[in-house]
């Protein structure tokens, strides 16, 4: 095998691997953020919505709609079972915590 043929085969193999890997990376980036707290699952989407599930994700109900201008950047559960939310707006971050009533969001 000539060096030139080897380089062609190497480039072809690399391109084939990248084509197979790229959709998997893109699919992982589209996954919503999810956290479990207080016996419920909370899921955030990039269009500013928070959904909850009481049955391990079999069905989801809209909890809060912050609007399409805000996107959910992060969800986490605190040590006391509280939910913390990081929203993004125009490159800025807004931190919120879910109050004990389970309905009201307050700045953290």
One Martini backbone bead per residue (centre of mass of N, CA, C, O) as a GRO file, in nm:
protein
  108
    1UNK     BB    1   0.096   0.037   0.023
    2UNK     BB    2   0.053   0.356  -0.024
    3UNK     BB    3   0.060   0.642   0.149
    4UNK     BB    4  -0.177   0.778   0.001
    5UNK     BB    5  -0.383   0.549   0.047
    6UNK     BB    6  -0.370   0.554   0.354
    7UNK     BB    7  -0.476   0.847   0.388
    8UNK     BB    8  -0.748   0.802   0.255
    9UNK     BB    9  -0.848   0.583   0.453
   10UNK     BB   10  -0.816   0.752   0.710
   11UNK     BB   11  -1.011   0.980   0.626
   12UNK     BB   12  -1.259   0.799   0.584
   13UNK     BB   13  -1.275   0.685   0.873
   14UNK     BB   14  -1.304   0.954   1.019
   15UNK     BB   15  -1.560   1.051   0.877
   16UNK     BB   16  -1.738   0.811   0.961
   17UNK     BB   17  -1.718   0.863   1.266
   18UNK     BB   18  -1.832   1.154   1.271
   19UNK     BB   19  -2.110   1.088   1.151
   20UNK     BB   20  -2.192   0.894   1.390
   21UNK     BB   21  -2.142   1.095   1.636
   22UNK     BB   22  -2.296   1.364   1.588
   23UNK     BB   23  -2.595   1.277   1.647
   24UNK     BB   24  -2.542   1.198   1.945
   25UNK     BB   25  -2.459   1.479   2.043
   26UNK     BB   26  -2.714   1.631   1.953
   27UNK     BB   27  -2.912   1.460   2.122
   28UNK     BB   28  -2.788   1.530   2.402
   29UNK     BB   29  -2.844   1.843   2.378
   30UNK     BB   30  -3.176   1.795   2.366
   31UNK     BB   31  -3.193   1.724   2.644
   32UNK     BB   32  -3.350   1.757   2.922
   33UNK     BB   33  -3.378   1.880   3.228
   34UNK     BB   34  -3.339   1.682   3.539
   35UNK     BB   35  -3.515   1.635   3.861
   36UNK     BB   36  -3.530   1.510   4.200
   37UNK     BB   37  -3.802   1.615   4.428
   38UNK     BB   38  -4.028   1.531   4.658
   39UNK     BB   39  -4.133   1.285   4.458
   40UNK     BB   40  -4.046   1.453   4.201
   41UNK     BB   41  -4.030   1.549   3.870
   42UNK     BB   42  -3.814   1.781   3.698
   43UNK     BB   43  -3.854   1.968   3.385
   44UNK     BB   44  -3.653   2.139   3.149
   45UNK     BB   45  -3.661   2.385   2.890
   46UNK     BB   46  -3.562   2.602   2.622
   47UNK     BB   47  -3.874   2.746   2.643
   48UNK     BB   48  -3.943   2.796   2.966
   49UNK     BB   49  -4.023   2.509   3.089
   50UNK     BB   50  -4.200   2.334   3.355
   51UNK     BB   51  -4.214   1.998   3.454
   52UNK     BB   52  -4.418   1.737   3.606
   53UNK     BB   53  -4.381   1.419   3.797
   54UNK     BB   54  -4.542   1.143   3.990
   55UNK     BB   55  -4.473   0.875   3.771
   56UNK     BB   56  -4.173   0.848   3.656
   57UNK     BB   57  -4.247   0.987   3.357
   58UNK     BB   58  -4.523   0.898   3.220
   59UNK     BB   59  -4.627   1.188   3.307
   60UNK     BB   60  -4.693   1.540   3.223
   61UNK     BB   61  -4.695   1.866   3.380
   62UNK     BB   62  -4.748   2.188   3.382
   63UNK     BB   63  -4.602   2.427   3.597
   64UNK     BB   64  -4.416   2.638   3.419
   65UNK     BB   65  -4.420   2.952   3.223
   66UNK     BB   66  -4.162   3.183   3.123
   67UNK     BB   67  -4.111   3.172   2.829
   68UNK     BB   68  -3.928   3.202   2.523
   69UNK     BB   69  -3.694   3.405   2.641
   70UNK     BB   70  -3.651   3.168   2.835
   71UNK     BB   71  -3.404   2.941   2.968
   72UNK     BB   72  -3.305   2.632   3.081
   73UNK     BB   73  -2.988   2.570   3.242
   74UNK     BB   74  -3.087   2.465   3.543
   75UNK     BB   75  -3.117   2.181   3.773
   76UNK     BB   76  -3.173   2.136   4.132
   77UNK     BB   77  -3.116   1.970   4.442
   78UNK     BB   78  -3.145   2.007   4.758
   79UNK     BB   79  -3.100   1.889   5.083
   80UNK     BB   80  -3.430   1.960   5.139
   81UNK     BB   81  -3.585   1.914   4.847
   82UNK     BB   82  -3.526   2.147   4.680
   83UNK     BB   83  -3.565   2.368   4.401
   84UNK     BB   84  -3.333   2.470   4.150
   85UNK     BB   85  -3.302   2.754   3.920
   86UNK     BB   86  -3.166   2.824   3.587
   87UNK     BB   87  -3.191   3.110   3.399
   88UNK     BB   88  -3.197   3.242   3.065
   89UNK     BB   89  -3.112   3.592   2.953
   90UNK     BB   90  -2.924   3.741   2.735
   91UNK     BB   91  -2.668   3.596   2.899
   92UNK     BB   92  -2.824   3.575   3.164
   93UNK     BB   93  -2.861   3.490   3.510
   94UNK     BB   94  -3.126   3.317   3.693
   95UNK     BB   95  -3.209   3.257   4.031
   96UNK     BB   96  -3.419   2.993   4.164
   97UNK     BB   97  -3.677   2.897   4.409
   98UNK     BB   98  -3.879   2.664   4.544
   99UNK     BB   99  -4.128   2.672   4.737
  100UNK     BB  100  -4.312   2.496   4.975
  101UNK     BB  101  -4.584   2.506   4.795
  102UNK     BB  102  -4.484   2.424   4.485
  103UNK     BB  103  -4.538   2.715   4.298
  104UNK     BB  104  -4.326   2.925   4.395
  105UNK     BB  105  -4.092   3.157   4.272
  106UNK     BB  106  -3.767   3.258   4.395
  107UNK     BB  107  -3.511   3.428   4.464
  108UNK     BB  108  -3.178   3.324   4.565
   0.00000   0.00000   0.00000
